[in-house]
C-alpha cells in the first residue's frame, strides 16, 4: 500500500491525536446519555478519523498489483477429462472402484498444480463441461469428491465413447488460450478406454497442449485405446 498525503504527515499525525483528545473529553457526557449516546459518539469519532485517513490518500502499489496480475495470467490452465460411464463403477483388485481412484488422482493433481486454473469435462457417450475453468481450487475439491458414475442408457459401458470430449476440450482450450495467452495448457485424461463399447469412437486432435497425462484404469483393449488417445493428444 502507498500513501500520497494531502498535508504533511506530521500535520496529519497532530490532527489525528487532537481529534482523539477532543473526543475523549466528550466521552463521559456521551456515556451518561446511555446506549444511543455512546453509539452517536462512536459514529462521530469514527467519521472524523476516516476524514484524516482519507487525507493520507492511501492507494495500491500499481507495480505490485501489475506483477500479481501478470503472475495470475501466466498460471497454468489444467483440464481434467473424466470418464463417468458405467466402466468407472467397476471394482478392481484391491476393492476400490475406478471412480474412487480417479477422484484421489484428481485431488493429488490439484495439490500438485497449486495456483493453477482448473476445468472439468466429464463424458459417457456424450461430454459435459462440469466445472468451467476457474482458479477456485477450494470449491473444486468438494465437487471432485461428489463425482460419481453416471446412470442411464447413455452411460452404459457398451455406449461409451472414449473420446466423446474431443470437440468440447478443443473449444475449451481455444477459449482459454484467447483469455490467457501466457498460460501453459495441461490436459489430464482419466478413463478405462471404453473396452466394452460397441459404438464408433471419436478421436482427439492434438491442440498443441503443453503437457499432461493419460491415466488409465483398465487393461487389454482398453489400454490399447488409452495409448491411442495419448498419441492423439501428443
C-alpha positions in Angstrom: 0.0 0.0 0.0 1.2 3.5 -0.8 0.3 7.0 0.6 0.1 10.4 -1.1 -0.9 12.7 1.8 -2.7 16.0 1.1 -1.0 17.5 4.1 2.5 16.9 5.6 2.5 13.6 7.5 3.4 15.4 10.8 0.3 17.6 10.4 -1.9 14.6 9.9 -0.5 12.9 12.9 -1.1 16.0 15.1 -4.7 16.3 13.7 -5.3 12.6 14.5 -4.1 13.0 18.1 -6.1 16.2 18.5 -9.3 14.6 17.4 -8.8 11.7 19.8 -8.1 14.1 22.7 -11.2 16.3 22.0 -13.5 13.3 21.5 -12.2 11.7 24.7 -13.4 14.8 26.6 -16.9 14.3 25.3 -17.0 10.6 26.0 -18.2 11.0 29.7 -21.2 13.0 28.7 -22.0 10.5 25.9 -21.9 7.7 28.4 -24.4 9.5 30.6 -26.8 9.6 27.7 -26.9 5.8 27.6 -26.5 3.4 24.8 -27.6 5.7 21.9 -25.3 8.4 23.2 -22.3 6.1 23.0 -23.3 4.9 19.5 -23.5 8.6 18.3 -20.1 9.3 19.9 -18.6 6.3 18.3 -20.0 7.1 14.8 -18.9 10.7 15.0 -15.4 9.9 16.2 -15.1 7.2 13.5 -16.2 9.6 10.8 -13.7 12.3 11.9 -10.8 9.8 11.9 -11.8 8.5 8.5 -11.5 12.0 7.1 -7.9 12.1 8.4 -7.3 8.7 6.8 -8.7 9.9 3.5 -6.4 12.9 3.6 -3.5 10.5 3.8 -4.7 9.2 0.4 -3.9 5.5 0.7 -3.6 3.5 -2.5 -2.3 0.3 -4.0 1.2 -0.1 -5.5 0.4 -0.2 -9.2 3.7 -2.1 -9.9 2.9 -4.7 -7.3 -0.7 -5.1 -8.5 0.5 -5.4 -12.1 3.1 -8.1 -11.1 0.4 -10.0 -9.3 -2.0 -9.8 -12.3 0.8 -11.0 -14.6 1.5 -13.9 -12.3 -2.2 -14.9 -12.4 -2.4 -14.6 -16.1 0.6 -16.9 -16.5 -0.8 -19.6 -14.2 -1.4 -22.9 -15.9 -4.8 -23.9 -17.3 -5.4 -27.5 -16.2 -8.2 -29.5 -17.8 -9.4 -32.8 -16.3 -11.3 -35.1 -18.8 -13.1 -37.7 -16.8 -14.8 -41.0 -17.8 -18.0 -41.3 -15.8 -19.5 -44.1 -17.8 -20.5 -47.4 -16.2 -16.9 -48.5 -16.6 -15.9 -46.1 -13.8 -18.1 -48.0 -11.4 -16.2 -51.3 -11.8 -14.4 -52.5 -8.7 -10.9 -53.6 -9.5 -8.4 -55.7 -7.5 -8.0 -54.2 -4.1 -11.7 -53.5 -3.6 -11.8 -49.9 -4.8 -14.0 -48.6 -7.6 -12.3 -47.0 -10.5 -14.1 -43.7 -9.8 -12.8 -43.6 -6.2 -9.2 -44.0 -7.6 -9.9 -41.3 -10.2 -11.1 -38.9 -7.5 -8.0 -39.5 -5.5 -5.8 -39.0 -8.5 -7.5 -35.7 -9.4 -7.1 -34.4 -5.8 -3.4 -35.2 -6.0 -3.1 -33.3 -9.2 -4.9 -30.3 -7.8 -2.4 -30.2 -5.0 0.5 -30.6 -7.4 -0.7 -27.6 -9.5 -1.1 -25.0 -6.8 -2.2 -21.6 -8.1 -3.5 -23.1 -11.5 -6.9 -22.7 -13.0 -8.9 -25.9 -13.4 -11.7 -27.1 -15.6 -13.5 -30.4 -15.5 -15.1 -32.2 -18.5 -16.9 -35.5 -17.9 -18.1 -37.9 -20.6 -20.0 -41.1 -21.2 -21.4 -41.4 -24.7 -21.5 -37.6 -24.7 -19.4 -34.9 -22.9 -20.4 -32.2 -20.4 -18.5 -29.2 -19.0 -19.0 -29.8 -15.3 -16.6 -27.2 -14.0 -15.8 -24.1 -16.1 -12.1 -23.0 -16.0 -11.6 -21.4 -12.6 -8.8 -20.8 -10.0 -11.2 -21.7 -7.2 -9.5 -24.9 -6.1 -11.0 -24.6 -2.7 -14.5 -25.2 -4.1 -13.3 -27.6 -6.7 -12.2 -30.2 -4.1 -15.7 -30.9 -2.7 -17.0 -31.0 -6.3 -14.4 -33.7 -7.2 -15.4 -35.6 -4.1 -19.0 -35.7 -5.4 -18.1 -37.2 -8.8 -20.0 -40.5 -9.3 -20.6 -42.8 -12.2 -23.4 -41.6 -14.4 -26.6 -43.7 -14.9 -29.0 -44.2 -17.8 -28.8 -45.7 -21.3 -26.2 -43.2 -22.5 -23.8 -44.2 -19.6 -23.9 -47.9 -20.4 -20.5 -49.5 -21.0 -21.4 -50.6 -24.5 -22.3 -46.9 -25.4 -19.2 -45.3 -24.0 -17.1 -43.1 -26.4 -13.6 -42.8 -25.0 -13.0 -39.6 -27.0 -16.5 -38.1 -26.6 -15.0 -35.0 -25.1 -12.7 -34.3 -28.1 -14.6 -31.3 -29.5 -15.6 -29.8 -26.2 -12.0 -30.0 -25.0 -10.8 -28.4 -28.2 -13.1 -25.4 -27.8 -12.3 -25.1 -24.1 -8.6 -24.9 -25.0 -9.2 -22.3 -27.7 -11.2 -20.1 -25.3 -8.5 -20.5 -22.5 -5.8 -19.6 -25.0 -7.5 -16.5 -26.1 -8.2 -15.4 -22.5 -4.8 -16.4 -21.0 -2.3 -16.3 -23.9 0.7 -16.6 -21.5 -0.6 -19.7 -19.7 0.5 -23.3 -20.1 -2.3 -25.7 -21.1 -2.3 -29.1 -19.4 -4.7 -31.9 -20.1 -5.2 -34.9 -17.8 -7.4 -37.7 -19.1 -8.9 -40.3 -16.7 -10.6 -43.3 -18.3 -10.9 -47.0 -18.9 -10.7 -46.9 -22.7 -14.3 -48.0 -23.4 -13.2 -51.6 -23.9 -16.8 -52.9 -23.9 -18.2 -50.2 -26.3 -19.9 -51.2 -29.5 -20.3 -47.7 -30.9 -17.9 -45.8 -33.2 -15.2 -43.9 -31.3 -14.2 -40.3 -31.8 -10.6 -39.1 -31.9 -8.8 -36.2 -30.1 -6.9 -33.7 -32.2 -3.5 -32.6 -30.9 -4.1 -28.9 -29.9 -0.5 -28.0 -29.1 -1.0 -28.6 -25.4 2.0 -28.1 -23.1 1.7 -31.3 -21.1 -0.5 -33.6 -19.0 -1.1 -37.4 -19.0 -3.5 -40.1 -19.8 -4.3 -42.0 -16.6 -5.7 -45.5 -17.4 -7.9 -47.7 -15.2 -8.1 -50.8 -17.4 -6.1 -53.4 -19.2 -6.4 -55.2 -22.5 -8.3 -53.5 -25.3 -8.9 -50.5 -23.0 -5.2 -50.0 -22.5 -4.6 -50.0 -26.3 -7.3 -47.3 -26.8 -5.8 -45.2 -24.0 -2.4 -45.3 -25.6 -4.0 -44.2 -28.9 -5.6 -41.3 -27.0 -2.2 -40.3 -25.5 -0.8 -40.3 -29.1 -3.7 -38.2 -30.3 -3.1 -35.6 -27.6 0.6 -35.6 -28.3 
